[in-house]
Amino acid sequence: MRNAKCTSNDNGASATQPAEGNPPVDPLLRVTGAGSDEPVNVPTIEASDSTFSDGSDLHEGKYFNTKKDLKRKLSDIAMKGNFEFRTRKSNRSLWVIECIDPNCSWRLRASKIVPESTKFVIRKYVGVHSCSLLNRNANHRQATYVVIGEQVAPQYVGVEKGPGPKGVQTFARTELGAQISYCKAWRGRKHAHTLIRAIRGFRYMRKVVGIDGTFLKGQYRGVLLVATTQDGNGQCYPLAWGIVDSENEDAWSWFLTQLKEIIGDTDELALISDRAPSIKKAISTVFEKAHHGACAWHVAQNIKNKFKCVDIMGSYWSAVNAYRCEDFTGYMIEISNRYPRVAEYLENEVGFEKWSRCHYPGLRYNITTTNMVESLNSMLVNARDFPYIALLDVIQEKMSKWWNDRRIVAMAITTPLTPSQETELRPRFAQSNGRHTSQLNPITYHVKGGELEGVVDIFNKTCTCKEFDIDKLPCVHAVAAAHHAQVSVYSLVSPYYTKEYYLLAYGETIYPVGSQSQWDVPNEVVTRIVLP
């Protein structure tokens, strides 16, 4: 640190003065890292006749699950308090903000609890404003369309239409104290619709998303981009659709940016696609935390086309689906002995972590391909000739029908799990009979018998066979351990496979958009000129 000296300002408060030629240093910002606890001399300020509180319940030491949650909370406080703040410093581990008036005392510094965590904690906080009331503003930067959409979203739950853009303007003014334009209200309403129809359902899904594109054959051509996941019953659950001119990096970056607003970006998220360079680059740019995996089917096609070896596919698919790394190594030795160039391609050019279940750094369950996306493309094989609006109508009608039909099925289920998972689990009950189980400690059991023995941890839901760890459905060893421990096998199953989650995933109704004459489109969109 360069030399600095301490002087007193006109109010008698201590301020740090930098060496000549350096910018002023705010004591609140003098930190050495995200989790620094370096003492900071911030005077205690209480509301008086010349100051006002932001009216929040924030305090030093308060935790938030993510930085995004903290920012959302501060935006809400700023809108309701009619003040603005600006960011002084922001990165993945630190967020420092202050009132937009540089002479005001209001400020906050938050950082990660520990570097490897996503949780943020407020380290320093002064919640009293010393700026003039003239600086209070109802039309401010914190009232973004995203924030507006998140706040107004509950108004659309369980109703057919909900408030229009003018209604959103009224909501923002009366509930949030914010004056917003018609265009921002329109975008906020659109964002709210997206949140209600996608995020609410995605909460109850395994966080594995397949993305792909399919060419359109209508007059204007283009490409339909799709993102979908699977519900607990193994069925496609579309998340987003987008029409672009072609599959390129800009198009994918735009689409994935919109997708990120819907599903977020966490370490739990897995994105599966083919190995097209434009997709790979866009994913690495847009998603910082999610793990990218390659579609194993596309990798297989590349092997066939590049090396002309079909007879190795059995060993390849065994390697793809291997749960244990030692089994995977055995299959790779088979491939290497017969086709060393294929083995080198899979290891060095593609990367084991991209296509192998046991080497994948995240969690992709039993989903190794983008078949769930391909099935959506097949569904639209005839509609690809339609004009854009007619195509989107077909998609909406199909999704409305799926949501209704699956909701009916879910309500009729009499078992704790979805039909597909009950079918998967039931044979394991029979297979567990005759297995010798011994208890090693209160939560760990050793199960012998069959082709492979296993050590099961019923608390952390793991087994040395790795099937339990990866699929999150009890393996035969876990079933045997549960019987021995007199624990319900269903308590060991991921909630994503339960009837409850299946029903909640389809709890919302997807309504038709309505005729074009009823559309409420902002004037700036109507008058926008789109070049061919």
Buried (B, 14 or more C-beta within 10 A) or exposed (E): EEEEEEEEEEEEEEBBEBEEEEEEBBBBBBBEEBBBEEEBEBEEBEBEEEBBEBEBEBEBEBEBEBBEBBBBBBBBBBBBBBBBBEEBEEEEBBBBBBBBBEEBBBBBBBBBEEEEBBBBBBBBBBBBBBBEEEBBBBEBEBBBBBBBBBBBBEBBEEEEEBBBBEBBBEBBEEEBBBBBBBBBBBBBBBBBBBBBBBBBBBEBBBBBBBBBBBEBEBEEEBBBBBBBBBBBBBBBBBBBBBBBEEBBBEBBBBBBEBBBBBBBBEBBBBBBBBBBEBBBBBBEEBBEEBBBBBBBBBBBEBBBEEEEBEEBEEBBBBBBBBBBEEBBEBBBEBBBEEBEEBBEBBBEEBEBBBBBBBBBEBBBBBBBBBBBBBEBBEBBEEBBEBEBEEBBBBBBEBBBEBBEEBBEBBEEBEEBBBBBBBEBBEEBBEBBEEBEBEEEEEEBBBBEBBEBBBBBBBEEBBBBBBBBBBBBBBBBBBBBBBBBBEBEBBEBBBEBBBBBBBBBBBBBEBBEEEEEEEEEEBEEEEEEEEEE
